[in-house]
Amino acid sequence: MPEPLLFLGLFFVVFLIAGVLSPFEALGWWAGWYGDDEEPVETGTPAADASRFVVFLSGINSVSGETFAERELAFLGRLKRELADTDAVLIDDIFPYSVSGRPLTGRRVFSWFWRWAHRTKVGGPGVAGFLINIRNLWQVAVSADSRYGPIYNQGSANMILNGLLRHGYAAHSGVPVTLIGYSGGGQVALGAAPHLRISVRAPVSIISLGGVMSADPGLLTLEHLYHLYGERDNVQRLGNVFFPGRWPFIPSPWNRAKKRGLIDLIAMGPTDHTGPGGYLDDASYLPDGRSYLDGTVETITGLIRREARRAVRVYPAAD
């Protein structure tokens, strides 16, 4: 068999196996098969002065909440500096592609494999990075699935809530939460948001950075959704193609949310999805002279400040 055909065959087999196995972690979490041996969440010192908590959910290239691509690290560093003069708390240690938050390199049967894949990926693009992306991509698909999605999204909301509590979020304080979902993190944020809103009894908004998102009914419970997209980003366009609820002529939560003014679509110029020319590239420049990274950080910071000024809906306090 010619080598290209062999590679395509292996790709197809791996893709199918990953797809078949993808819902099992969420189902296992729901059934209580694991999680009892995990350390209890330590609630951090309440951030009394915080006006908003901002949670970053990374793209599908990550293996844990502490391993980011170089451009993501630069982005988070810049975002923290820009938000330093606000009362917002930025959380960036959550792994969005596991309902329990367990990193791929943590206590897992195949953690040795994912550690190898991550080490190999750091050395340059290749099959290892591709395998990580495929695994996490299927978790995004589970989140958007009408059968398994409710379970997965409930787990994701619980995971995000635990992250908020670790960083000093006071439960039922009414402090708003903004989720920044990059790439596949956009769908995870969208799926988790309605469950998270119930838990925190506070407004939840989403900033999607090139997010691939479905027309989840939870859209109608959001304070707001800002979808940032690049003119050259064909990845984020997949949401428009593969989720019929995103089609403009289909009655759906997405189109109802747009009619209600809950969704803003924000063009980011000639940016691509990732890598050189992507949203986080500091070496490519917009027509006004700013780097793509500058434009992204300034846009997101502006939206967070805007959310802090806007009148938000009031949610009832806990009984």
Beta strands, then each sheet from edge to edge (+ up, - down):
strand 1: 52-57
strand 2: 88-91
strand 3: 177-182
strand 4: 204-209
strand 5: 224-229
strand 6: 263-267
sheet 1: 2+ 1+ 3+ 4+ 5+ 6+
end
